[in-house]
Amino acid sequence: MRKKGSAHYGLPHRILTLLLISALGLALSGCAGSRIAARPTPYDSPESALRALAAPLSAGQTVTATAHILINSNGAKYPLKVALMIKEPAHLRVESIPVMGPPDFFLSIVGGELRVFLHGRGGGTFYTGRATPQNLSRFFPIVLPAEEMLPLLMGLPPDDGKTPFSLSGEWEAGHYRIDRCAAGRKVCSLWIDPAGNLITRIRTFGEGETIAYTADFSEHTRLGKGFLPQRLVISGEAMPELTIRYTDLRQIAADQDSFALPVPEGIVPTFLD
């Protein structure tokens, strides 16, 4: 009776063991196959990656948003809240949103001209001059030219459109990195997430290919026919870390006259240049 009982128990046990071995063999063969098989790549060149990018906002679209800004300078953090209106390639208007009282800071960039109004005693002070890094740094925590800063605020790489360049690309940690070289050195890199064909990082380089700054983009949202990151982090060796989060994103119709700050009545402008 014990032998029969043993035989009755042993047969399903052996079958179960064989099934487990077969399943394990299939799993191992699947793992081995994944190591050998080439990874499918959606991009076969930098040019194809750029062509596949999700549509950015077009140059004619104007965007408004509330920008929640956090400036981290040597461990000290300064929060700001501003209303922002921006249009590629070179139109920007900013108004502060203080905790109490009316706006006390206004800034505009139109056609390379910077205008700033600081509300205060005697009516305030109105500044005007070229939108150079030096002039902008007096009022804004990023030391960049306007034509470079504005595209970054929209999650786009800066492009002077003048210097001849070459492109190379390779995969890095699940993203496709494109390097742009000019005059024999790397000047800019951008990372593309193939899951959504979206730019998630831009990095520029100075002489000796030292990192000038890095801009990270996340939480992209569709706006009209294009996409815009809702969170930006910009950091560099010679600048504080700047984190920007957009809320209340909207598309509006606005002409150039809507951007440039008017000189308040009775105020004599102070020229920066």
Residue frames relative to the residue before (quaternion, step in Angstrom):
aa qw qx qy qz dx dy dz
M 1.0000 0.0000 0.0000 0.0000 0.00 0.00 0.00
R 0.6428 0.5247 -0.3319 0.4488 3.55 1.02 -0.76
K 0.6456 0.5226 -0.3279 0.4502 3.56 1.06 -0.83
K 0.6468 0.5081 -0.3280 0.4647 3.56 0.98 -0.85
G 0.6459 0.5150 -0.3206 0.4635 3.50 0.97 -0.88
S 0.6534 0.5127 -0.3166 0.4582 3.56 0.98 -0.84
A 0.6591 0.4962 -0.3133 0.4704 3.58 1.00 -0.85
H 0.6445 0.5297 -0.3223 0.4473 3.60 0.97 -0.82
Y 0.6904 0.4601 -0.2739 0.4864 3.60 1.06 -0.76
G 0.6765 0.5464 -0.2978 0.3939 3.57 0.96 -0.93
L 0.6280 0.5676 -0.3597 0.3925 3.62 0.94 -0.72
P 0.6998 0.4190 -0.3014 0.4937 3.65 0.72 -0.82
H 0.6042 0.5612 -0.3628 0.4340 3.58 1.09 -0.66
R 0.6669 0.4881 -0.3020 0.4751 3.58 0.98 -0.86
I 0.6314 0.5292 -0.3327 0.4588 3.56 1.02 -0.80
L 0.6479 0.5157 -0.3111 0.4664 3.54 0.98 -0.89
T 0.6392 0.5279 -0.3214 0.4575 3.56 1.01 -0.85
L 0.6578 0.5078 -0.3071 0.4637 3.59 0.95 -0.89
L 0.6420 0.5226 -0.3242 0.4578 3.56 1.00 -0.80
L 0.6528 0.5095 -0.3119 0.4658 3.56 0.99 -0.85
I 0.6453 0.5126 -0.3212 0.4666 3.58 0.99 -0.84
S 0.6515 0.5146 -0.3161 0.4591 3.58 0.97 -0.87
A 0.6612 0.5042 -0.3087 0.4618 3.56 0.94 -0.90
L 0.6511 0.5091 -0.3151 0.4664 3.56 1.00 -0.85
G 0.6344 0.5331 -0.3289 0.4530 3.55 1.05 -0.79
L 0.6484 0.5076 -0.3172 0.4705 3.57 0.99 -0.80
A 0.6480 0.5177 -0.3236 0.4554 3.57 0.97 -0.83
L 0.6742 0.4890 -0.2993 0.4655 3.56 0.94 -0.91
S 0.6491 0.5033 -0.3333 0.4628 3.57 0.98 -0.79
G 0.6174 0.5374 -0.3454 0.4590 3.58 1.11 -0.65
C 0.6510 0.5032 -0.3191 0.4703 3.58 0.99 -0.82
A 0.6506 0.5116 -0.3241 0.4582 3.55 0.95 -0.87
G 0.6468 0.5272 -0.3273 0.4434 3.54 0.99 -0.81
S 0.6550 0.5168 -0.3237 0.4463 3.58 1.01 -0.80
R 0.6310 0.5215 -0.3434 0.4604 3.58 1.13 -0.51
I 0.7088 0.4670 -0.2619 0.4592 3.55 0.99 -0.84
A 0.6657 0.5264 -0.3180 0.4225 3.58 0.90 -0.93
A 0.4887 -0.6524 0.4958 0.2995 3.54 -1.06 0.77
R 0.4944 -0.6625 0.4778 0.2972 3.54 -1.01 0.82
P 0.4242 -0.6931 0.5067 0.2880 3.60 -0.81 0.92
T 0.1296 -0.8069 0.5745 0.0450 3.57 -0.78 0.99
P 0.3854 -0.7420 0.4971 0.2320 3.60 -0.74 0.97
Y 0.7472 0.3039 -0.1939 0.5583 3.60 1.20 -0.41
D 0.1709 -0.7963 0.5712 0.1022 3.59 -0.90 0.87
S 0.7810 0.1052 -0.0897 0.6090 3.58 1.30 0.09
P 0.6379 -0.5111 0.3865 0.4272 3.62 -1.19 0.30
E 0.6398 0.5405 -0.3275 0.4373 3.56 1.01 -0.80
S 0.6646 0.4897 -0.3147 0.4685 3.60 0.96 -0.82
A 0.6172 0.5385 -0.3427 0.4600 3.59 1.10 -0.67
L 0.6694 0.4904 -0.3005 0.4702 3.58 0.94 -0.85
R 0.6401 0.5183 -0.3293 0.4617 3.58 1.05 -0.72
A 0.6911 0.4965 -0.2731 0.4487 3.58 1.11 -0.71
L 0.4359 0.7219 -0.4562 0.2841 3.59 1.23 -0.24
A 0.5188 -0.6077 0.5013 0.3321 3.54 -1.09 0.77
A 0.5952 -0.6213 0.3737 0.3465 3.54 -0.96 0.88
P 0.2924 -0.7217 0.5941 0.2019 3.60 -0.88 0.92
L 0.6453 -0.4643 0.3938 0.4615 3.55 -1.24 -0.04
S 0.4649 -0.6887 0.4778 0.2850 3.56 -0.91 0.85
A 0.6747 -0.5285 0.3423 0.3851 3.54 -1.27 0.49
G 0.7006 0.4865 -0.2851 0.4372 3.60 1.09 -0.53
Q 0.5858 0.6019 -0.3692 0.3978 3.59 1.25 -0.15
T 0.2163 -0.7581 0.6040 0.1169 3.56 -1.00 0.89
V 0.1366 -0.7958 0.5891 0.0310 3.54 -0.91 1.01
T 0.1122 -0.7523 0.6430 0.0895 3.55 -1.09 0.75
A 0.0694 0.7915 -0.6030 0.0721 3.56 -1.14 0.65
T 0.3747 -0.6220 0.6128 0.3117 3.49 -1.39 0.16
A 0.1552 -0.8056 0.5692 0.0543 3.57 -0.66 1.12
H 0.1675 -0.7598 0.6240 0.0728 3.54 -0.73 1.14
I 0.0746 -0.8394 0.5374 -0.0312 3.57 -0.31 1.30
L 0.0643 -0.7669 0.6375 0.0364 3.54 -1.05 0.86
I 0.1511 -0.7842 0.5996 0.0520 3.57 -0.63 1.18
N 0.0928 -0.7884 0.6078 0.0185 3.56 -0.73 1.13
S 0.0675 0.8113 -0.5704 0.1088 3.57 -0.27 1.29
N 0.8320 -0.1602 0.0540 0.5283 3.56 -0.41 1.30
G 0.7566 -0.3923 0.1967 0.4848 3.55 0.98 0.89
A 0.6289 0.4945 -0.3402 0.4942 3.59 1.22 -0.32
K 0.1767 -0.8138 0.5501 0.0625 3.58 -0.81 1.01
Y 0.0916 -0.7955 0.5989 -0.0041 3.53 -0.93 1.02
P 0.1792 -0.8014 0.5617 0.1007 3.63 -0.43 1.15
L 0.0452 -0.7736 0.6321 0.0089 3.55 -1.12 0.78
K 0.1158 -0.7627 0.6304 0.0862 3.52 -1.26 0.46
V 0.0506 0.8135 -0.5728 0.0867 3.56 -0.67 1.12
A 0.3813 -0.6427 0.6025 0.2802 3.51 -1.36 0.36
L 0.1080 -0.8260 0.5531 -0.0086 3.55 -0.79 1.05
M 0.0286 -0.7502 0.6602 0.0213 3.54 -1.14 0.77
I 0.0528 0.8286 -0.5465 0.1096 3.58 -0.63 1.11
K 0.0090 0.7703 -0.6375 0.0113 3.52 -1.16 0.70
E 0.4181 -0.6890 0.5364 0.2506 3.54 -0.88 0.97
P 0.6274 -0.1769 -0.7504 -0.1095 1.55 -2.08 1.38
A 0.8463 0.1944 -0.0446 0.4939 3.65 1.02 -0.49
H 0.5389 0.5923 -0.4301 0.4169 3.59 0.93 0.85
L 0.1272 0.7909 -0.5845 0.1293 3.56 -0.77 1.06
R 0.0306 0.7640 -0.6445 0.0020 3.53 -1.14 0.73
V 0.0601 -0.8012 0.5947 -0.0266 3.55 -0.90 1.03
E 0.0010 0.7687 -0.6396 0.0041 3.56 -1.06 0.84
S 0.4580 -0.6959 0.4800 0.2749 3.56 -0.86 0.94
I 0.1878 -0.7303 0.6430 0.1338 3.54 -1.28 0.54
P 0.1289 -0.8291 0.5397 0.0679 3.61 0.12 1.23
V 0.6390 -0.5211 0.4000 0.4002 3.54 -1.28 0.37
M 0.7915 0.0460 -0.0051 0.6094 3.56 1.06 -0.80
G 0.7808 0.3461 -0.2501 0.4561 3.55 -1.14 0.64
P 0.6598 -0.5136 0.3769 0.3985 3.57 -1.33 0.09
P 0.6737 -0.4667 0.3615 0.4446 3.62 -1.25 0.22
D 0.1477 -0.8119 0.5615 0.0616 3.57 -0.99 0.85
F 0.7336 0.3083 -0.2057 0.5697 3.57 1.31 0.08
F 0.0175 0.7872 -0.6136 0.0594 3.56 -0.83 1.07
L 0.0176 0.7957 -0.6040 0.0421 3.58 -0.97 0.86
S 0.0286 0.7863 -0.6172 0.0041 3.56 -1.08 0.72
I 0.0996 -0.7459 0.6550 0.0682 3.53 -1.27 0.62
V 0.1305 0.7697 -0.6103 0.1347 3.54 -0.70 1.14
G 0.8606 -0.0266 0.0019 0.5086 3.56 -0.75 1.05
G 0.7179 -0.4533 0.2545 0.4629 3.57 1.02 0.75
E 0.6153 0.5243 -0.3592 0.4664 3.60 1.27 0.10
L 0.2327 -0.7678 0.5878 0.1040 3.55 -0.92 1.01
R 0.0079 0.7696 -0.6384 0.0105 3.55 -1.01 0.89
V 0.0093 -0.7965 0.6034 -0.0386 3.55 -0.93 0.95
F 0.0620 -0.7787 0.6235 0.0328 3.56 -0.99 0.87
L 0.1103 -0.7744 0.6224 0.0280 3.54 -0.82 1.12
H 0.2975 -0.7714 0.5380 0.1645 3.54 -0.48 1.19
G 0.2612 0.7682 -0.5496 0.1988 3.57 -0.88 0.92
R 0.7987 -0.2660 0.2083 0.4979 3.54 -1.22 -0.47
G 0.8061 0.2418 -0.1991 0.5021 3.52 -1.08 0.74
G 0.6976 -0.4618 0.2684 0.4776 3.56 1.21 0.37
G 0.5849 -0.5918 0.3753 0.4084 3.57 1.17 -0.43
T 0.4006 -0.6912 0.5496 0.2445 3.54 -1.38 -0.04
F 0.1658 -0.7828 0.5964 0.0636 3.54 -0.93 0.97
Y 0.1128 -0.7987 0.5905 0.0263 3.58 -0.74 1.12
T 0.0219 0.7841 -0.6203 0.0046 3.55 -1.15 0.63
G 0.2745 0.7477 -0.5696 0.2029 3.55 -1.10 0.70
R 0.7002 -0.4291 0.3384 0.4594 3.55 -1.28 -0.19
A 0.4558 -0.6869 0.4977 0.2696 3.57 -1.11 0.71
T 0.1598 0.7979 -0.5531 0.1784 3.56 0.66 1.20
P 0.6591 -0.4972 0.3608 0.4337 3.62 -1.18 0.32
Q 0.6516 0.5282 -0.3219 0.4391 3.58 0.96 -0.83
N 0.6866 0.4669 -0.2892 0.4763 3.59 0.90 -0.87
L 0.6564 0.5160 -0.3152 0.4512 3.59 0.96 -0.85
S 0.6472 0.5526 -0.3264 0.4113 3.58 1.00 -0.82
R 0.5668 0.5938 -0.3871 0.4199 3.60 1.20 -0.29
F 0.7963 0.2641 -0.1173 0.5314 3.57 1.17 -0.57
F 0.7620 0.2812 -0.1329 0.5680 3.58 1.24 -0.41
P 0.4833 -0.7342 0.3964 0.2648 3.62 -0.82 0.92
I 0.6448 0.4871 -0.3411 0.4802 3.64 1.20 0.17
V 0.2460 -0.7722 0.5706 0.1326 3.56 -0.74 1.08
L 0.3791 0.6924 -0.5144 0.3351 3.56 0.27 1.33
P 0.5336 -0.5908 0.4737 0.3766 3.58 -1.15 0.45
A 0.6400 -0.5683 0.3576 0.3735 3.56 -1.11 0.68
E 0.6719 0.5120 -0.3093 0.4367 3.59 0.95 -0.85
E 0.6627 0.4510 -0.3016 0.5162 3.58 1.28 -0.21
M 0.6655 0.5241 -0.3001 0.4386 3.58 1.00 -0.83
L 0.6729 0.5334 -0.3167 0.4030 3.60 0.85 -0.93
P 0.6510 0.4850 -0.3451 0.4710 3.66 0.86 -0.74
L 0.6272 0.5453 -0.3431 0.4377 3.61 0.99 -0.79
L 0.6403 0.5320 -0.3279 0.4466 3.59 1.00 -0.76
M 0.7177 0.3773 -0.2356 0.5358 3.57 1.28 -0.32
G 0.5770 -0.6338 0.3595 0.3690 3.57 1.27 0.31
L 0.5633 0.6045 -0.3705 0.4243 3.57 1.21 0.49
P 0.4969 -0.6512 0.4725 0.3252 3.61 -1.09 0.58
P 0.4909 -0.6385 0.4932 0.3287 3.60 -1.06 0.64
D 0.0087 0.7936 -0.6069 0.0423 3.56 -1.08 0.71
D 0.2667 -0.7889 0.5310 0.1568 3.56 -0.53 1.16
G 0.3525 -0.7870 0.4556 0.2208 3.60 1.24 -0.29
K 0.6615 0.5184 -0.3003 0.4512 3.58 1.24 0.15
T 0.7250 0.4443 -0.2522 0.4619 3.58 0.87 -0.95
P 0.4485 -0.6707 0.5128 0.2934 3.64 -0.84 0.91
F 0.0029 0.8150 -0.5778 0.0434 3.58 -0.97 0.81
S 0.2469 -0.7255 0.6172 0.1784 3.53 -1.38 0.23
L 0.2861 -0.7661 0.5574 0.1437 3.57 -1.22 0.55
S 0.0115 0.7510 -0.6598 -0.0227 3.54 -1.23 0.60
G 0.1033 -0.8211 0.5602 0.0347 3.57 -1.14 0.55
E 0.0730 0.7783 -0.6226 0.0356 3.55 -1.22 0.52
W 0.5348 -0.6250 0.4672 0.3243 3.55 -1.28 0.45
E 0.0362 0.7907 -0.6076 0.0656 3.54 -1.01 0.87
A 0.8484 -0.1507 0.0606 0.5039 3.58 -0.58 1.24
G 0.7580 -0.4078 0.2052 0.4659 3.57 0.85 0.99
H 0.6787 0.4136 -0.2847 0.5360 3.58 1.30 0.02
Y 0.3810 -0.6917 0.5579 0.2552 3.55 -1.23 0.45
R 0.1700 -0.8041 0.5665 0.0606 3.55 -0.63 1.18
I 0.1369 -0.7729 0.6174 0.0532 3.53 -0.93 1.01
D 0.1599 -0.7800 0.6013 0.0671 3.55 -0.83 1.05
R 0.1790 -0.7681 0.6087 0.0864 3.52 -0.94 0.94
C 0.0885 -0.8099 0.5798 0.0017 3.57 -0.73 1.11
A 0.0266 0.7735 -0.6317 0.0431 3.54 -1.08 0.82
A 0.8385 0.0937 -0.1046 0.5265 3.55 -1.05 0.81
G 0.7268 -0.4867 0.2411 0.4204 3.57 0.97 0.89
R 0.7497 0.3200 -0.2238 0.5343 3.61 1.18 0.22
K 0.5588 -0.5963 0.4607 0.3463 3.53 -1.28 0.47
V 0.1378 -0.8174 0.5572 0.0489 3.57 -0.78 1.03
C 0.8145 0.0101 0.0346 0.5790 3.59 1.11 -0.58
S 0.0644 -0.7627 0.6413 0.0537 3.56 -1.17 0.67
L 0.0364 -0.7794 0.6233 0.0512 3.54 -1.16 0.58
W 0.2875 -0.7537 0.5755 0.1341 3.52 -1.14 0.79
I 0.1464 -0.7917 0.5913 0.0459 3.56 -0.92 1.00
D 0.3060 -0.7245 0.5914 0.1780 3.57 -0.95 0.94
P 0.3457 -0.7772 0.4794 0.2161 3.63 -0.43 1.14
A 0.5352 0.6405 -0.4104 0.3673 3.60 1.18 -0.40
G 0.8163 0.1322 -0.0658 0.5584 3.58 1.05 -0.72
N 0.3883 -0.7307 0.4634 0.3171 3.57 1.36 0.01
L 0.4533 0.6819 -0.4337 0.3761 3.54 0.99 0.96
I 0.4626 -0.6525 0.5221 0.2960 3.57 -1.11 0.71
T 0.1225 -0.8178 0.5610 0.0399 3.58 -0.73 1.07
R 0.8051 0.0681 -0.0469 0.5874 3.61 1.20 -0.30
I 0.0602 -0.7488 0.6591 0.0372 3.52 -1.21 0.72
R 0.0017 -0.7936 0.6081 -0.0229 3.57 -0.90 0.92
T 0.1426 -0.7865 0.5961 0.0762 3.57 -0.90 0.91
F 0.2590 -0.7800 0.5616 0.0954 3.52 -1.22 0.66
G 0.3343 -0.7274 0.5684 0.1898 3.52 -1.20 0.70
E 0.7804 -0.2612 0.2311 0.5189 3.54 -1.20 -0.51
G 0.7989 0.2302 -0.1963 0.5199 3.55 -1.01 0.84
E 0.4609 -0.7093 0.4069 0.3449 3.56 1.35 0.28
T 0.2929 0.7176 -0.5596 0.2934 3.56 1.01 0.84
I 0.5334 -0.6467 0.4386 0.3239 3.58 -1.03 0.76
A 0.2872 -0.7498 0.5733 0.1631 3.57 -0.79 1.04
Y 0.7470 -0.2522 0.1670 0.5920 3.58 0.90 -0.95
T 0.2400 -0.7333 0.6180 0.1511 3.52 -1.36 0.36
A 0.0964 -0.7788 0.6186 0.0377 3.56 -0.98 0.91
D 0.1174 -0.7936 0.5961 0.0338 3.58 -0.72 1.12
F 0.1387 -0.7982 0.5855 0.0277 3.56 -0.96 0.97
S 0.0875 0.7955 -0.5938 0.0829 3.58 -0.97 0.84
E 0.7880 0.3269 -0.2501 0.4579 3.53 -1.40 0.11
H 0.0951 0.8223 -0.5503 0.1090 3.57 0.84 1.00
T 0.0719 -0.7848 0.6149 0.0292 3.54 -1.11 0.72
R 0.4927 -0.6448 0.4912 0.3166 3.54 -1.14 0.62
L 0.0059 0.7696 -0.6378 0.0303 3.53 -1.01 0.91
G 0.7967 -0.0520 -0.0158 0.6019 3.55 -0.25 1.26
K 0.7801 -0.2734 0.2306 0.5133 3.58 -0.73 -1.08
G 0.7163 0.4308 -0.2464 0.4906 3.58 1.26 -0.05
F 0.4263 -0.6742 0.5391 0.2705 3.53 -1.38 -0.14
L 0.0686 -0.7839 0.6170 0.0150 3.54 -1.17 0.67
P 0.4162 -0.6907 0.5161 0.2887 3.63 -0.90 0.80
Q 0.3359 -0.7454 0.5394 0.2015 3.56 -1.02 0.79
R 0.7617 0.2453 -0.1601 0.5779 3.58 1.29 -0.20
L 0.0256 -0.7860 0.6169 -0.0319 3.56 -0.91 1.02
V 0.0377 -0.7561 0.6522 0.0391 3.55 -1.14 0.71
I 0.0349 -0.8000 0.5980 -0.0338 3.57 -0.59 1.19
S 0.0990 0.7967 -0.5861 0.1092 3.57 -0.76 1.05
G 0.0672 0.7944 -0.6002 0.0650 3.54 -1.18 0.61
E 0.6925 -0.4939 0.3339 0.4061 3.53 -1.28 0.34
A 0.7957 0.3042 -0.1408 0.5044 3.59 0.94 -0.89
M 0.7143 0.3817 -0.2612 0.5252 3.60 1.14 0.49
P 0.5393 -0.5960 0.4656 0.3703 3.59 -1.16 0.43
E 0.5391 -0.5916 0.4730 0.3681 3.56 -1.23 0.37
L 0.1275 -0.8009 0.5848 0.0189 3.53 -0.84 1.05
T 0.0637 -0.7824 0.6193 0.0126 3.57 -0.72 1.10
I 0.0478 -0.8011 0.5963 -0.0195 3.56 -0.78 1.07
R 0.0393 -0.7738 0.6321 0.0151 3.55 -0.93 0.92
Y 0.2527 -0.7817 0.5577 0.1185 3.56 -0.77 1.10
T 0.0105 0.7459 -0.6657 -0.0188 3.52 -1.16 0.76
D 0.8002 0.2862 -0.2147 0.4813 3.57 -1.31 0.27
L 0.1783 0.8076 -0.5386 0.1610 3.58 0.96 0.85
R 0.0801 0.7927 -0.5982 0.0861 3.55 -0.94 0.97
Q 0.3208 -0.6900 0.6066 0.2305 3.51 -1.32 0.39
I 0.0021 0.7965 -0.6042 0.0233 3.56 -0.94 0.90
A 0.4427 -0.6278 0.5509 0.3261 3.54 -1.33 0.13
A 0.1420 0.7909 -0.5783 0.1414 3.59 -0.68 1.09
D 0.2869 -0.7480 0.5698 0.1831 3.57 -0.97 0.83
Q 0.7393 -0.4272 0.2849 0.4356 3.56 -1.30 0.13
D 0.6303 0.5587 -0.3371 0.4206 3.59 1.02 -0.73
S 0.6031 0.5731 -0.3579 0.4239 3.59 1.20 -0.41
F 0.6764 0.5159 -0.2882 0.4396 3.59 1.20 -0.45
A 0.7042 0.4919 -0.2935 0.4195 3.60 0.75 -1.02
L 0.4218 -0.6986 0.5206 0.2512 3.58 -0.88 0.97
P 0.3417 -0.7145 0.5616 0.2398 3.61 -0.90 0.80
V 0.4974 -0.6234 0.5025 0.3338 3.57 -1.16 0.56
P 0.4293 -0.7111 0.4831 0.2769 3.63 -0.64 1.03
E 0.5783 -0.5995 0.4291 0.3494 3.54 -1.08 0.73
G 0.8141 0.2509 -0.2043 0.4822 3.54 -0.93 0.95
I 0.6309 0.5168 -0.3326 0.4735 3.61 1.30 -0.04
V 0.2570 -0.7486 0.5924 0.1503 3.60 -0.88 0.96
P 0.4283 -0.7291 0.4661 0.2602 3.64 -0.60 1.09
T 0.2845 -0.7043 0.6248 0.1808 3.52 -1.27 0.63
F 0.2789 -0.7914 0.5244 0.1446 3.57 -0.63 1.13
L 0.3810 -0.7579 0.4951 0.1879 3.55 -0.85 1.05
D 0.7326 0.3903 -0.2254 0.5100 3.61 1.13 -0.53
